[in-house]
Amino acid sequence: QHQGESYKEVLTDLKLTRQKWIDSHKAISQGSDLYQTSVKEGEEEKAIISKLNPAFLNIKKELDALIASPEGSIEEHIKQIAILDAVYEEQILQLLYYFNNKNNKQFNRIQVLSWGLAALGIVIMFTMFYLIIKPALKRVAKQNTELKTLNQSLQKASEVKSDFLANVSHEIRTPMNGIIGMAGILNRTTLDSDQKSYVNTIKSSAENLMVIINDILDYSKLDSEKLRLEKTFQLQNAVEEVVDLLKPSIQEKGLELIVYLEPEVSGDYCGDVIRLKQVLINLLNNAIKFTEKGEVLLTVERVADEGGFSQVKFEIKDTGIGMSAETLENLFESFMQADTSTTRKYGGTGLGLSICKKLVALMGGRIWAESELGKGSSFFFTT
């Protein structure tokens, strides 16, 4: 009445509060019952829990009586409820204090156990380090030292091998040049048809052998990184020189050599004219060698300009025998050819494309190929 509420409104609020209080006690009772079921020992907490229900029932009885009482006769019920509520609250506090104290003891035991486990873990860790890990680390360090020594030995052996190949190839080239030169001179003398045929065979065989020797020499130089690139050249002149050099081979096989240079590629370039021509000659020679009829197309175009440098792409396309997808995978590896029948029919060392790959890489480019068996091949490289 002091707060301006009617007795009816107070009763409505009281009924709602009574229901919430009953629900809360049910939750406490359910938790208590579950605890008593799971705990074998602990008579003290069981005794505290057993007192909660009678106290709750007494308060509920007085609340029901209060709600059912007339407006003028509620004071005694309120006093009784206050006394019973104090008893109920004290029992709840005892129960909470007991559980909190018990949890603290359990926490202390767990903490001590954790410290013990941590100490045991440290002991185990140091034991493992000195008995297992430290010897293993020593073995690894020893193996690393041995591998380093072995790697140095292999590197030294590779350098000796490369130097040997370079020196031997260089020494063989001198008498081979003499054989080729003398065969040419002999071919210009008066010979009958059989003699001329023999001389031509000698000259052709010597030239083929010279190609193989040059491949080995270039490969050994690249392998030992002794080959150094030059600096400047004119691209159009270089292409024309290569085409002039290969015209006899084209004409001999009755093929057509088509050359297309985009207007943008004319002018001076920074690079190595000798090695560029070597790559072009190698790829064009392969195209001519593996093409029985049709044409060989050389296309040169500028594909990018960046930072004062121009990237030029070369394409050599033929209508020859082509290659399978399996052959293309390892085409640029050393000593790799399509198959043994190719080696028997066309000759070669299998080093040419490997040399081209290394030369193109030295010139800051890349090389790749596209082909279909029986339909010809296309080789591309950039620089």
C-alpha positions in Angstrom: 0.0 0.0 0.0 2.9 2.3 0.8 4.2 1.8 -2.8 0.8 2.5 -4.3 0.1 -1.1 -5.4 -3.3 -2.8 -4.8 -3.4 -6.0 -2.7 -4.5 -7.9 -5.9 -1.4 -6.7 -7.7 0.8 -7.7 -4.8 -0.8 -11.2 -4.8 -0.2 -11.6 -8.6 3.5 -10.7 -8.1 3.8 -13.0 -5.2 2.4 -15.9 -7.1 4.9 -15.4 -9.9 7.8 -15.2 -7.4 6.5 -18.3 -5.6 6.6 -20.3 -8.9 10.1 -19.1 -9.7 11.3 -20.0 -6.2 9.7 -23.5 -6.6 11.5 -24.0 -9.9 14.8 -23.0 -8.4 14.4 -25.4 -5.5 13.6 -28.2 -7.9 16.9 -27.6 -9.7 18.8 -27.6 -6.3 17.0 -30.9 -5.3 17.8 -32.6 -8.6 21.4 -31.7 -8.3 21.5 -32.8 -4.7 19.8 -36.2 -5.6 22.3 -36.7 -8.4 25.2 -35.9 -6.1 23.9 -38.3 -3.3 23.6 -41.1 -6.0 27.2 -40.6 -7.2 28.9 -40.1 -3.8 29.6 -43.3 -1.7 31.0 -41.3 1.2 30.5 -37.9 2.7 27.8 -38.1 5.4 28.1 -34.4 6.2 27.0 -33.1 2.9 24.2 -35.7 2.8 22.9 -34.5 6.1 22.9 -30.9 4.9 21.1 -31.8 1.7 18.5 -33.9 3.6 17.4 -30.7 5.6 16.7 -28.7 2.5 13.4 -30.3 1.5 11.6 -30.0 4.9 12.6 -26.3 5.1 11.3 -25.8 1.6 8.0 -27.5 2.3 7.4 -25.4 5.4 8.1 -22.1 3.4 5.8 -23.3 0.6 3.0 -24.1 3.1 3.2 -20.6 4.6 3.3 -19.0 1.1 0.2 -20.9 0.1 -1.5 -19.8 3.3 -0.5 -16.2 2.7 -1.9 -16.2 -0.8 -5.1 -17.7 0.4 -5.5 -15.3 3.4 -7.8 -12.3 3.5 -6.1 -8.9 3.2 -6.2 -8.1 6.9 -4.7 -11.3 8.2 -1.3 -11.7 6.4 1.1 -10.3 8.9 1.6 -13.5 10.9 2.3 -15.5 7.8 4.9 -12.9 6.6 6.7 -13.1 9.9 6.7 -17.0 9.8 8.0 -17.0 6.2 10.8 -14.6 7.1 11.9 -17.0 9.9 11.7 -20.1 7.7 13.5 -18.4 4.9 16.4 -17.5 7.1 16.7 -21.1 8.1 16.6 -22.3 4.5 19.2 -19.7 3.4 21.5 -20.8 6.2 21.3 -24.4 5.0 22.0 -23.3 1.4 25.0 -21.3 2.6 26.3 -24.3 4.6 26.0 -26.5 1.5 27.8 -24.0 -0.7 30.5 -23.5 1.9 31.0 -27.3 2.1 31.2 -27.8 -1.6 33.5 -24.8 -2.1 35.9 -26.1 0.7 35.9 -29.5 -0.8 36.6 -28.2 -4.3 39.5 -26.2 -2.9 41.0 -29.3 -1.4 40.6 -31.2 -4.6 42.1 -28.2 -6.5 45.1 -28.2 -4.2 45.6 -32.0 -4.7 45.3 -31.5 -8.5 47.8 -28.6 -8.3 50.3 -30.7 -6.4 49.8 -33.6 -8.8 50.3 -31.2 -11.7 53.6 -29.9 -10.2 54.7 -33.5 -9.7 53.9 -34.4 -13.3 55.6 -31.3 -14.6 58.8 -32.2 -12.6 58.6 -35.8 -13.9 58.2 -34.5 -17.5 61.3 -32.3 -17.1 63.3 -35.3 -15.8 62.0 -37.5 -18.7 62.8 -34.7 -21.2 66.4 -34.4 -19.9 66.8 -38.2 -19.8 65.6 -38.5 -23.4 67.9 -35.6 -24.5 71.0 -37.2 -23.0 70.2 -40.8 -23.8 68.5 -40.4 -27.2 68.4 -37.0 -28.8 72.0 -35.9 -28.0 73.6 -39.0 -29.6 71.2 -38.7 -32.5 72.3 -35.1 -33.0 75.9 -36.2 -33.0 75.2 -38.8 -35.6 73.3 -36.3 -37.8 76.2 -33.8 -37.4 78.7 -36.6 -38.4 76.5 -37.6 -41.4 76.3 -33.9 -42.5 80.1 -33.7 -42.4 80.5 -36.9 -44.4 77.9 -35.7 -46.9 79.7 -32.4 -47.2 83.0 -34.2 -47.8 81.3 -36.5 -50.3 79.7 -33.6 -52.1 83.0 -31.8 -52.4 84.6 -35.0 -53.8 81.8 -35.4 -56.4 82.1 -31.8 -57.4 85.8 -32.1 -57.8 85.3 -35.3 -59.9 82.7 -33.5 -62.0 85.1 -30.7 -62.6 87.9 -33.2 -63.6 85.5 -35.0 -65.9 84.4 -31.7 -67.6 88.0 -30.5 -68.0 88.9 -33.9 -69.5 86.0 -33.8 -72.0 86.8 -30.2 -72.9 90.5 -30.9 -73.4 90.0 -34.2 -75.3 87.3 -32.8 -77.5 89.5 -29.8 -78.3 92.5 -32.0 -79.2 90.3 -34.3 -81.4 89.0 -31.3 -83.4 92.5 -30.4 -84.7 93.1 -33.6 -86.7 89.4 -33.8 -87.7 89.7 -30.3 -89.3 92.7 -31.7 -91.2 90.8 -34.7 -92.4 87.8 -32.5 -93.6 90.2 -30.1 -95.3 92.2 -32.7 -97.1 89.1 -34.5 -98.2 87.8 -31.3 -99.7 91.1 -30.8 -101.5 91.1 -34.4 -102.7 87.5 -34.0 -103.9 88.6 -31.2 -106.3 91.3 -33.3 -108.0 90.7 -35.6 -111.0 88.8 -38.7 -109.6 86.7 -41.4 -111.1 83.1 -41.8 -109.8 83.9 -44.5 -107.3 86.9 -42.5 -105.9 84.7 -39.4 -105.6 82.0 -41.3 -103.8 84.6 -42.6 -101.3 86.0 -39.1 -100.7 82.5 -37.7 -100.2 81.8 -40.5 -97.7 85.0 -39.7 -95.8 84.1 -35.9 -95.8 80.5 -36.5 -94.7 81.5 -38.9 -91.9 84.2 -36.5 -90.7 81.7 -33.6 -90.7 79.2 -35.6 -88.7 81.9 -36.6 -86.3 82.9 -32.9 -86.0 79.3 -32.1 -85.0 79.4 -34.7 -82.3 82.8 -33.4 -81.0 81.5 -29.8 -81.0 78.4 -30.9 -79.0 80.6 -32.7 -76.4 82.9 -29.7 -76.2 80.0 -27.2 -75.8 78.3 -29.5 -73.2 81.4 -29.9 -71.1 82.0 -26.1 -71.2 78.4 -25.4 -70.1 78.6 -28.1 -67.5 81.8 -26.5 -66.0 80.3 -23.0 -66.6 83.4 -21.9 -68.6 81.3 -20.7 -71.5 80.9 -16.9 -71.5 78.4 -15.0 -73.5 79.2 -12.1 -75.8 77.3 -8.8 -75.7 75.9 -7.2 -78.9 74.5 -8.3 -82.3 72.1 -7.4 -85.1 69.2 -9.9 -85.1 68.3 -9.6 -88.7 71.9 -10.2 -89.9 72.2 -13.2 -87.6 69.1 -14.8 -89.0 70.2 -14.2 -92.6 73.6 -15.8 -91.9 72.0 -18.9 -90.4 69.6 -19.2 -93.4 72.5 -18.8 -95.9 74.4 -21.5 -94.1 71.5 -24.0 -94.2 70.4 -23.4 -97.8 72.5 -26.2 -99.3 70.9 -28.8 -96.8 67.4 -27.5 -97.6 68.0 -27.7 -101.4 69.5 -31.1 -101.1 66.4 -32.5 -99.5 64.0 -30.6 -101.7 62.4 -28.7 -98.8 61.2 -25.2 -98.6 62.6 -22.8 -95.9 60.2 -20.0 -95.1 61.5 -17.1 -92.9 59.3 -14.4 -91.4 60.7 -11.6 -89.3 58.3 -9.0 -87.8 59.4 -5.4 -88.7 59.6 -4.7 -84.9 62.5 -7.1 -84.4 65.0 -5.2 -86.6 67.8 -3.2 -85.0 70.6 -3.8 -82.5 70.2 -6.2 -79.5 72.2 -7.0 -76.4 73.1 -10.7 -76.3 75.4 -13.3 -77.9 75.2 -13.6 -81.7 77.4 -16.7 -81.7 75.4 -18.7 -79.3 72.0 -17.5 -80.7 73.1 -18.7 -84.1 74.2 -22.0 -82.6 70.7 -22.5 -81.1 69.1 -21.6 -84.4 71.4 -23.9 -86.4 70.8 -26.8 -84.1 67.0 -26.4 -84.1 66.8 -25.8 -87.9 69.2 -28.7 -88.6 66.9 -31.0 -86.5 63.9 -29.7 -88.4 65.6 -30.4 -91.8 66.9 -33.8 -90.6 63.5 -35.1 -89.5 61.5 -33.7 -92.4 61.4 -35.7 -95.6 59.0 -33.5 -97.5 57.2 -30.2 -97.0 58.6 -27.1 -95.4 60.4 -25.6 -92.5 59.1 -22.3 -91.1 61.2 -19.9 -89.0 59.3 -17.0 -87.3 60.8 -14.3 -85.2 58.7 -11.8 -83.3 59.0 -9.4 -80.4 56.7 -10.4 -77.5 57.5 -7.9 -74.7 59.4 -4.7 -73.8 60.3 -4.2 -70.2 62.9 -2.1 -68.5 64.8 -1.2 -71.7 64.9 -4.8 -72.8 63.0 -6.6 -75.5 62.0 -10.2 -75.4 62.1 -12.0 -78.7 60.4 -15.3 -79.5 61.7 -17.7 -82.1 59.5 -20.5 -83.6 60.9 -23.3 -85.8 58.1 -25.4 -87.3 58.4 -28.4 -89.6 56.2 -31.0 -91.3 58.4 -33.9 -90.2 57.9 -37.1 -88.3 56.8 -35.5 -85.1 57.0 -36.9 -81.5 54.8 -38.6 -79.0 53.8 -36.9 -75.7 56.1 -39.3 -73.8 59.1 -38.2 -75.8 58.3 -34.5 -75.2 58.5 -34.9 -71.4 62.2 -35.6 -71.4 63.2 -34.1 -74.8 65.7 -31.5 -73.4 67.5 -33.9 -71.1 71.1 -34.9 -71.9 71.6 -37.9 -74.2 67.9 -38.0 -74.9 66.5 -39.0 -78.3 63.1 -40.1 -79.4 64.1 -43.8 -79.6 66.9 -46.1 -80.7 65.6 -46.3 -84.2 65.9 -42.5 -84.5 69.6 -42.7 -83.5 70.3 -45.5 -86.0 68.6 -43.6 -88.9 69.5 -40.0 -88.2 72.5 -40.2 -86.0 73.4 -37.7 -83.3 74.5 -37.7 -79.6 71.3 -36.5 -78.0 73.2 -33.5 -76.6 72.0 -30.9 -79.0 68.7 -29.9 -77.4 70.3 -30.1 -73.9 72.9 -27.6 -75.1 70.2 -25.4 -76.6 68.3 -25.4 -73.3 71.4 -24.3 -71.3 72.4 -21.7 -73.9 68.9 -20.2 -73.9 68.9 -20.2 -70.1 72.2 -18.3 -70.1 70.6 -15.7 -72.4 67.8 -15.2 -70.0 65.1 -17.1 -71.9 63.4 -20.5 -72.0 62.8 -23.2 -74.6 59.9 -25.6 -75.2 58.4 -27.8 -77.9 55.0 -28.9 -79.2 54.5 -31.9 -81.4 52.2 -34.6 -82.6 53.4 -37.9 -83.9 53.3 -38.0 -87.7 52.3 -34.3 -88.0 55.5 -32.4 -87.4 57.0 -30.4 -84.5 57.3 -26.8 -83.4 60.2 -25.6 -81.2 60.0 -22.2 -79.4 62.5 -20.3 -77.4 62.8 -16.7 -76.1 65.7 -14.5 -75.3 
